[in-house]
Amino acid sequence: RETGRPSPGRHPEKAGMTDISLAGTRVMLAIPCGPTHPWQLTQSVIDSLLAMERRGIAFDFRMVANCSIVTHARTKVAYEFLQSKADTLFMVDSDIAWEADDFLRLLALAQRLPIVCGAYPAKRDSPTFQLRWGSEVLACNEFGCLPIGGIGLGFTAVTRGVIEALADKAPKLRFPWSEEERVPHIFRLGETDDFSAEGEDMAFFADAKALGFQAWLDPSVKLRHVGTKEYAGSIMDAMRKVQ
């Protein structure tokens, strides 16, 4: 759903993160991708890995390649995360570009929030953001983040506790890459109460919410959505227009 016109509350701004330590954090940066990906993604990944290395943050980097069914690719990402020693899963889509500072900011926020996301514009000339608000009033928390009901998973940090809880509830299925092992199929296609079909991203947030995990949006993060050109825009600017 596109951004609607919820009642404006306290205006979100970039809140300081100096009180959040990343010492001891171990993150898995995971990207489902096809046979090709844009150079902007490569640059963002390199910058983010170098930024983590400079700060002594332990990380794993995984690319799940050539899986044409996105729900299966995301489930494989989650499975590999659960097999790792990482405490934070940072999911990125292969057509997203970002700044390393924003990557580190979301990683820091994930030390306080179970699910935290950045918003990226749809591939349209007029900046359009597709998400589901979590309430009728835009009121940010102490970190400048807003509660949401769902958004695209293209730039999302999730804590281990969320993935473990979802895995416990998910059906256990076999996949070509899992051979005979049955693994939790966390990412499913969904549907709304009015029988509208939904993608695996909105279904993920609905399932997490049902288990008591609130998702948060950091509106200060600026992302680029890469197609035939770069689509850029700030959701914070979009929210200012509704005031």
Order of alpha helices (4+ residues) and beta strands (2+ residues): beta-beta-alpha-beta-alpha-beta-beta-alpha-beta-beta-beta-beta-beta-alpha-beta-beta-beta-beta-alpha-beta-beta-beta-alpha
